[in-house]
Amino acid sequence: MWGNVSENKTDLKNPDFSTKRKDGRFDGSDKHVVTAENIKLVKALVTHGVQTKFICLHLDISEPTLIKHYRQHMAEARTTAHSKVGQSLFKQAINGNTSAAIFYAKTQMGWKEERQEIVVNNYSLSESDKDILKRAGLLIDE
């Protein structure tokens, strides 16, 4: 995979890099060739959220090579995936899925939950802390 290094442990610890480099590679092998099949594969893997390091392992190339040859295809695939997920989320929110609606409002519309703090005996409590103390009978409404 990475040159003329054999699989025995001695060579892996002390690889022989004395071989002349040809076109930036130690073993003189041909450069990566982009094929329609590889483009389709890269797009599918990116669409499904596979990390670039695993795509590289599958194609037996380095990350710089992946980026060099497939950057545009990866960007298109990621945009398509985000669009499909966004459409699905939007449909769910419109159809009454409260969790989807809240998530959409927070991530796309800038909504956020205001955190209200309450001070009791010089201790700062959030609303949820206040509710817990009320249920435990340790806090009386003022």
N, C-alpha and C positions, 0 to 999 in steps of 0.2 A: 504494500500500500504506500509506504513512504520511502521508496528508494530501494537500494540493493542490500538492505539489512535483512539477514536471515532470521529465522524464528528461534534460534537457540539463545539462551539467556546471556551468554557472554557477549554476543554481537549486539544485543539490545542495550546492554550497559555501555558498550563502546562501539557505536556504529561507525562504519567505514564511510566517511564523507570525502574520501580522496578522489572518487570518481568525478570526472569533469561534469560540470553542469551543462545541460543542453536545454535551451529555452526556459531557464529558471527551474529545471527539475534535476535531481541528482541521478536518476536512473535513465535519463534520455528518452523516456517514453513519450508518446504523443500527448499533446495537450488535450484537455477535456473538449469533447465535441457535443454541442447542444443538439438534441434531437427532439422531434415533436413528441415522442413518447416521454422523454425526460421532462419536457415543459408541462405536459399533462400531469405527470406524477408530482412534480414540485407544486403545481397549483392545487392539486387534491390534498396533499399533505399540509400545505399552509392553510387551506380552507378549514381543515379539521383541527387546526391549532398545534400541529407538531412543531417542536422547537427546531431551529435551524441546525443545531449540532447533530440531531438525529437524522435530518434530511441529508446532511453531509455524509454521515456514516452509510446511509442507504445508497447514495450515489458514488461513494468512495472518492470524495473530493474535499478540499478544505473549505472553510467558511468564506475566505476571501474569493475563492473561485466560484462558490455558489452565488455570492453577492454580485460578482462581476458579470456572470452570465445570466442570472435569473432575477435580478433586482426588480425589474419592471413587471415580470410575471407574478412575482411574490406580492408586490403592491396591489396589482389587480385582483388577485385571489383574496387578499386580506380585505380589500374594499367590498368585494362581493359578499364575503362571509359576514362582515359587519352590517351590511345592508339587509341581508336576509334575517339576521338575528333582530335587528332593529324593527323590521316589518312585523316579525312575529310578536315581539314585545308590545309594539304599538297596538296590534290587533287584540292581544290579550287585555291590555289596559282599556281599550274601547269597549270590549265585551264584558267588562265588569270585574276583571281580576284586580282586586285592590292592591295586592302586593306588586303586581306589574305596574299599576298606575303610580304607586308611590315611588318605586324604583325609577321609573321613567321621569317623573317630576323632579326627583333629586339629581339624577345624572344629566338630564337634557334641558331642564328648565331652571336649574339653579336653586331649587327649593331646598330648604334644610330645616331641621327641627331645632328650634331655639331651646337652649338649655337654661333653665331657670334655677338659680341657686338660692338656697334659704340658709340663713345664718342662725344657728341655735347655740347659745352658750359659747360663742366664738368659734364654732365649728361650721364649716360650709357644707351644706347638704344639697344634692340634686333633687329634683322632683321624685325620681325613683327611690332614692334613699329615704325621702320623707314618707312615701307610701309604705315602705317596709317598716319603718319605725311606728307608723300609725297602726298597721295591722298587728304589730307585736305589743301594742298598748303602751309604748314608751314615749309617744309624742301626742300631745293634746293640741287640737286646732286652737289658734289664737283668735 
